[in-house]
């Protein structure tokens, strides 16, 4: 098993391409792996990618849900950079903003949000999903934004159209990353967890409590979904004085 993991890590590293054309670093950008690829946080995302790659590499197409226990834990930051990490290994990646209430992937990638996932599902256009797909500045990475806020997000996500969207997208993309809602008080991510191959829960240092994490685990286990891993976000390295992320596999 260790040899397989090392081989998977080597394959991902060898495949990674650096498309950064400037040494200038945008300190305000949330896409650290795109804009600051040599940073400690960028290396953390490569490590998370390798862990997921090892658990997924026997599948033809792979869907990963990124969720959190409560709001403001950084799930969208993790989802966007994880999508960039996979795209940098020359794999075709689709990032879908499934937080139709407060999703902000369109802000992170500076994309239009006039029409997105909510529009696609409300208009039963799963088979024509590609017209809602937007290319990004990262080669091989495309995004479906959340779209306009609908009155019934949970019902849309639980529809046959959502299932069909994922099935259609699997024919074209190697990895599909879903940015879901927080688990606390909302059923959206529970619905999505039943439709995806892996579920990763993001928690934030000094924000997420043990009880929050336990409640998330129980909620997912109640629908027979196992937590694949936990990303501990915004942890401070006291020696270096900067932030890092840590991934824990279950």
C-alpha positions in Angstrom: 0.0 0.0 0.0 2.9 2.4 0.8 4.5 1.7 -2.6 1.2 2.4 -4.3 0.8 5.7 -2.4 4.4 6.8 -3.3 3.8 5.9 -6.9 0.6 7.9 -7.0 2.4 10.9 -5.4 5.3 10.6 -7.9 2.8 10.4 -10.8 1.0 13.5 -9.7 4.2 15.5 -9.1 5.6 14.5 -12.5 2.4 15.5 -14.3 2.1 18.9 -12.6 2.7 21.8 -14.9 3.5 25.4 -13.7 1.8 27.9 -16.0 2.8 30.9 -13.9 4.4 33.4 -16.2 5.4 36.0 -13.6 7.2 36.1 -10.4 4.7 38.7 -9.0 2.6 37.4 -6.2 -1.0 38.6 -5.7 -1.2 38.6 -1.9 -5.0 39.2 -2.0 -5.8 36.3 -4.3 -7.5 33.2 -2.8 -6.1 31.1 -5.6 -2.8 30.6 -3.9 -1.9 27.5 -6.0 -2.3 29.6 -9.2 -0.8 32.9 -8.0 1.7 31.8 -5.4 2.6 28.2 -6.3 5.8 28.1 -4.2 4.1 29.0 -0.9 3.7 26.6 2.0 -0.1 26.7 1.5 0.3 25.6 -2.1 2.4 22.7 -1.0 -0.3 21.7 1.5 -2.8 21.6 -1.4 -0.5 19.3 -3.3 -0.4 17.0 -0.3 -4.2 17.0 0.0 -4.4 16.2 -3.8 -2.1 13.3 -3.4 -4.1 11.9 -0.5 -7.3 12.1 -2.5 -5.6 10.9 -5.7 -4.5 7.7 -3.9 -8.0 7.0 -2.7 -9.6 7.7 -6.1 -7.1 6.5 -8.6 -8.9 3.2 -9.4 -12.0 5.1 -10.7 -12.6 6.3 -14.2 -14.2 9.5 -13.1 -14.1 11.0 -9.6 -16.5 13.2 -7.8 -15.5 14.9 -4.5 -17.8 17.0 -2.3 -16.2 19.7 -0.2 -18.4 20.7 2.8 -17.9 22.1 6.3 -19.6 21.8 9.7 -20.6 25.5 9.9 -20.2 28.7 7.8 -17.0 30.6 7.4 -14.6 27.7 7.7 -13.1 28.2 4.3 -14.7 25.4 2.2 -14.8 27.5 -0.9 -11.2 28.4 -0.6 -10.3 24.7 -0.2 -12.5 23.6 -3.1 -11.2 26.2 -5.5 -7.5 25.5 -4.8 -8.0 21.7 -4.8 -9.6 22.1 -8.2 -6.5 24.0 -9.4 -4.3 21.4 -7.8 -5.9 18.6 -9.9 -6.0 20.7 -13.0 -2.3 21.3 -12.8 -1.7 17.5 -13.2 -3.1 17.9 -16.8 -6.5 16.4 -15.8 -9.8 17.9 -16.9 -11.5 19.3 -13.9 -15.0 20.7 -13.4 -15.7 22.8 -10.2 -19.4 23.1 -9.5 -20.6 25.7 -7.0 -23.5 23.9 -5.3 -24.0 26.5 -2.6 -26.8 28.2 -4.3 -27.5 30.4 -1.3 -24.1 32.0 -0.7 -21.7 30.4 -3.1 -18.9 32.6 -4.3 -16.8 30.7 -6.8 -17.7 33.3 -9.4 -16.0 35.9 -7.2 -12.9 33.8 -6.6 -12.4 33.1 -10.3 -13.8 36.5 -11.5 -16.6 34.9 -13.6 -20.1 35.9 -14.5 -22.9 34.6 -12.3 -25.9 35.5 -14.5 -26.6 31.8 -15.3 -25.3 28.9 -13.3 -26.3 25.7 -11.5 -29.6 26.9 -10.2 -30.6 28.0 -13.8 -29.4 24.7 -15.3 -31.4 22.6 -12.8 -34.6 24.8 -12.8 -34.7 24.7 -16.6 -34.0 20.9 -16.8 -30.9 21.4 -19.0 -28.6 18.7 -17.6 -28.0 17.4 -21.1 -27.1 20.9 -22.3 -24.9 21.6 -19.2 -21.9 22.7 -21.3 -23.5 26.1 -22.1 -23.3 26.9 -18.4 -19.6 25.9 -18.1 -17.1 28.7 -18.0 -13.4 28.4 -18.7 -11.0 29.8 -16.1 -7.4 31.2 -16.3 -6.2 27.8 -15.2 -5.8 25.4 -18.1 -8.0 22.3 -17.9 -10.2 23.9 -15.1 -13.8 24.9 -15.8 -16.5 26.2 -13.4 -20.2 26.1 -13.2 -21.2 29.0 -10.9 -24.1 28.9 -8.5 -26.5 31.1 -10.6 -29.3 33.1 -9.2 -30.6 32.3 -5.7 -33.5 29.9 -6.1 -36.4 29.5 -3.7 -35.8 25.7 -3.4 -32.1 24.8 -3.5 -32.5 21.5 -1.7 -35.2 20.3 -4.1 -33.1 21.2 -7.1 -30.1 19.3 -5.8 -32.2 16.3 -5.0 -33.7 16.3 -8.6 -33.0 13.7 -11.3 -31.4 16.6 -13.3 -28.6 16.9 -10.7 -27.9 13.2 -11.0 -28.0 13.5 -14.8 -25.6 16.5 -14.7 -23.0 14.5 -12.8 -23.4 11.5 -15.1 -23.0 13.7 -18.2 -20.0 15.6 -16.8 -18.3 12.3 -15.9 -18.1 11.5 -19.6 -15.9 14.6 -20.2 -14.1 15.4 -16.9 -11.5 13.4 -14.9 -12.4 15.1 -11.6 -15.6 16.9 -10.5 -15.3 19.0 -7.4 -18.5 20.1 -5.7 -18.5 23.1 -3.4 -21.4 22.3 -1.1 -23.2 24.2 1.7 -22.2 23.8 5.4 -23.8 20.8 7.0 -25.2 22.7 10.0 -29.0 23.2 9.6 -29.0 22.5 5.8 -29.7 19.3 3.9 -28.0 20.4 0.6 -24.7 18.7 1.3 -26.3 15.6 2.7 -28.1 15.2 -0.6 -24.9 15.7 -2.6 -22.9 13.3 -0.4 -25.1 10.5 -1.5 -24.3 11.3 -5.1 -20.5 11.6 -4.9 -17.5 9.3 -4.5 -15.8 11.1 -1.6 -16.8 13.6 1.0 -14.3 15.9 2.6 -15.2 18.1 5.6 -13.3 21.4 6.1 -12.9 22.7 9.6 -11.1 25.9 10.8 -8.7 26.2 13.6 -10.2 28.2 16.5 -13.7 28.2 14.9 -14.8 24.6 14.5 -15.5 22.7 17.8 -15.1 19.0 18.4 -18.9 18.9 18.8 -19.3 20.5 15.4 -17.1 17.9 13.8 -18.8 15.0 15.6 -22.2 16.3 14.6 -21.1 16.4 10.9 -19.8 12.9 11.1 -23.0 11.6 12.7 -25.2 13.4 10.1 -23.2 11.8 7.2 -23.1 8.4 8.9 -26.9 8.5 9.4 -27.2 8.4 5.6 -24.5 5.8 5.2 -21.8 8.2 4.0 -18.3 7.9 5.3 -16.2 11.0 5.8 -13.2 10.5 3.5 -11.1 13.1 5.2 -10.9 16.4 7.1 -9.0 19.5 6.1 -7.9 21.6 9.1 -7.8 25.1 7.7 -6.1 28.3 8.9 -3.7 26.6 11.3 -0.9 28.9 12.4 2.7 27.7 12.2 4.1 29.4 15.3 7.8 28.9 14.1 7.2 30.5 10.7 4.3 32.8 11.6 2.2 31.8 8.7 -0.8 29.6 7.9 -1.0 26.1 6.7 -3.6 23.4 6.0 -3.6 19.8 7.2 -5.4 16.8 5.7 -6.5 13.9 7.9 -7.7 10.7 6.1 -10.4 8.5 7.8 
